[in-house]
Amino acid sequence: MTEDIRTAGDEQDAETVRELAWRSKSVGLAALDTDDAEFMHHWRSDPIAAHHLGIWPRSLAAVRERIERDTEDDDRDDFLILSPNGTPVGYVALTGQNMIDGTAEVELMLAAEHRGHGHATAALDAVVDLAFGELPMYRLTAETHTDNATALAVLARSGFTQEGISRAACLHRGRRHDLAVFSLLRPEWEELNRPRAWDA
Ligand SMILES: CC(C)(COP(=O)(O)OP(=O)(O)OC[C@H]1O[C@@H](n2cnc3c(N)ncnc32)[C@H](O)[C@@H]1OP(=O)(O)O)[C@@H](O)C(=O)NCCC(=O)NCCS
């Protein structure tokens, strides 16, 4: 399914129309492109994102190269999240896709200036619907620091269950952090009483 959305408001000319790979009621998802490297570089530089995702500082060129490499990888799908007026507001990905076991991981990052408007929840719901509605996934997982209250709230609201804690699983700023491990299984998604992305 593909539809068009403008990338930065109604004033944009036709050249900036972005083809959507997936859309829901309140966000669109466009396949991440190397031209999006500047957005990703900027968003990754935000101290909160850097802290919670344990991001290693990278040059713009390195971010671009990474996107290029990831595009070749069949095990993942990376998306730019676009708000209803077409503004790029964040990034969401379905990584580590294992089509035999039906498992994948979800990654999510919102631009600091676009947080708190429900875009993260909408994008997470959208990518979850993609994973269960178009791909044969059975189990999705997500991990975040146990003190990342916003992410814990977003994951819970999208139907994920915290199944455990990976103790001292990551090192950041000289300190070990526990990671909360969340999962959402297909039968649980089927039970969710909310419109699906394709109902938009
Ligand atoms: C986590 C993140 C994606 C959330 O983005 P967002 O745009 O703020 O998310 P949303 O607006 O969809 O939802 C945030 C929800 O968390 C709630 N929330 C925010 N801070 C909270 C807190 N301290 N305790 C409990 N709930 C909190 C908000 O109230 C909101 O719920 P509501 O709409 O019912 O009020 C964003 O903060 C981010 O990119 N963080 C850095 C990277 C990261 O942590 N990624 C997650 C890895 S899984």
The ligand as an SDF file (V2000), in Angstrom:
LIG
                    3D

 48 50  0  0  0  0  0  0  0  0999 V2000
    9.8480    7.3120   24.3860 C   0  0  0  0  0  0  0  0  0  0  0  0
    9.4340    8.3090   23.3040 C   0  0  0  0  0  0  0  0  0  0  0  0
    9.5180    7.6190   21.9520 C   0  0  0  0  0  0  0  0  0  0  0  0
    7.9980    8.7580   23.5950 C   0  0  0  0  0  0  0  0  0  0  0  0
    7.6340    9.7660   22.6820 O   0  0  0  0  0  0  0  0  0  0  0  0
    6.3550   10.7240   22.9470 P   0  0  0  0  0  0  0  0  0  0  0  0
    6.0950   11.4720   21.7200 O   0  0  0  0  0  0  0  0  0  0  0  0
    6.5670   11.5190   24.1800 O   0  0  0  0  0  0  0  0  0  0  0  0
    5.2410    9.6450   23.2290 O   0  0  0  0  0  0  0  0  0  0  0  0
    3.6540    9.8560   23.2430 P   0  0  0  0  0  0  0  0  0  0  0  0
    3.3110   11.3120   23.2060 O   0  0  0  0  0  0  0  0  0  0  0  0
    3.0570    8.9660   22.2160 O   0  0  0  0  0  0  0  0  0  0  0  0
    3.2390    9.2340   24.6640 O   0  0  0  0  0  0  0  0  0  0  0  0
    3.8900    9.5800   25.8360 C   0  0  0  0  0  0  0  0  0  0  0  0
    3.0250    9.0520   26.9790 C   0  0  0  0  0  0  0  0  0  0  0  0
    3.8470    8.7710   28.0940 O   0  0  0  0  0  0  0  0  0  0  0  0
    3.3170    9.4890   29.2040 C   0  0  0  0  0  0  0  0  0  0  0  0
    4.4230    9.8750   30.0480 N   0  0  0  0  0  0  0  0  0  0  0  0
    5.3510   10.8300   29.7870 C   0  0  0  0  0  0  0  0  0  0  0  0
    6.2090   10.9060   30.8190 N   0  0  0  0  0  0  0  0  0  0  0  0
    5.7940   10.0160   31.7400 C   0  0  0  0  0  0  0  0  0  0  0  0
    6.2240    9.6440   33.0330 C   0  0  0  0  0  0  0  0  0  0  0  0
    7.2910   10.2170   33.5930 N   0  0  0  0  0  0  0  0  0  0  0  0
    5.5660    8.6620   33.6940 N   0  0  0  0  0  0  0  0  0  0  0  0
    4.4880    8.0560   33.1390 C   0  0  0  0  0  0  0  0  0  0  0  0
    3.9930    8.3900   31.9170 N   0  0  0  0  0  0  0  0  0  0  0  0
    4.6500    9.3500   31.2330 C   0  0  0  0  0  0  0  0  0  0  0  0
    2.6480   10.6840   28.6240 C   0  0  0  0  0  0  0  0  0  0  0  0
    1.7220   11.2150   29.5390 O   0  0  0  0  0  0  0  0  0  0  0  0
    2.0070   10.0900   27.3970 C   0  0  0  0  0  0  0  0  0  0  0  0
    0.8130    9.4270   27.7350 O   0  0  0  0  0  0  0  0  0  0  0  0
   -0.6040   10.1840   27.5360 P   0  0  0  0  0  0  0  0  0  0  0  0
   -0.7120   10.5180   26.0660 O   0  0  0  0  0  0  0  0  0  0  0  0
   -1.5940    9.1650   28.0070 O   0  0  0  0  0  0  0  0  0  0  0  0
   -0.5450   11.4070   28.3810 O   0  0  0  0  0  0  0  0  0  0  0  0
   10.3370    9.5750   23.3030 C   0  0  0  0  0  0  0  0  0  0  0  0
   10.3170   10.1440   24.5720 O   0  0  0  0  0  0  0  0  0  0  0  0
   11.7730    9.3130   22.8730 C   0  0  0  0  0  0  0  0  0  0  0  0
   12.0910    9.3150   21.6880 O   0  0  0  0  0  0  0  0  0  0  0  0
   12.6530    9.0690   23.8750 N   0  0  0  0  0  0  0  0  0  0  0  0
   14.0640    8.8060   23.5850 C   0  0  0  0  0  0  0  0  0  0  0  0
   14.2630    7.4510   22.9120 C   0  0  0  0  0  0  0  0  0  0  0  0
   13.5430    6.3250   23.6300 C   0  0  0  0  0  0  0  0  0  0  0  0
   13.4940    6.2870   24.8440 O   0  0  0  0  0  0  0  0  0  0  0  0
   12.9700    5.3900   22.8450 N   0  0  0  0  0  0  0  0  0  0  0  0
   12.1800    4.2900   23.3780 C   0  0  0  0  0  0  0  0  0  0  0  0
   12.8760    2.9840   23.3130 C   0  0  0  0  0  0  0  0  0  0  0  0
   11.6360    1.6810   23.4030 S   0  0  0  0  0  0  0  0  0  0  0  0
  1  2  1  0
  2  3  1  0
  2  4  1  0
  2 36  1  0
  4  5  1  0
  5  6  1  0
  6  7  2  0
  6  8  1  0
  6  9  1  0
  9 10  1  0
 10 11  2  0
 10 12  1  0
 10 13  1  0
 13 14  1  0
 14 15  1  0
 15 16  1  0
 15 30  1  0
 16 17  1  0
 17 18  1  0
 17 28  1  0
 18 19  1  0
 18 27  1  0
 19 20  2  0
 20 21  1  0
 21 22  1  0
 21 27  2  0
 22 23  1  0
 22 24  2  0
 24 25  1  0
 25 26  2  0
 26 27  1  0
 28 29  1  0
 28 30  1  0
 30 31  1  0
 31 32  1  0
 32 33  2  0
 32 34  1  0
 32 35  1  0
 36 37  1  0
 36 38  1  0
 38 39  2  0
 38 40  1  0
 40 41  1  0
 41 42  1  0
 42 43  1  0
 43 44  2  0
 43 45  1  0
 45 46  1  0
 46 47  1  0
 47 48  1  0
M  END
$$$$
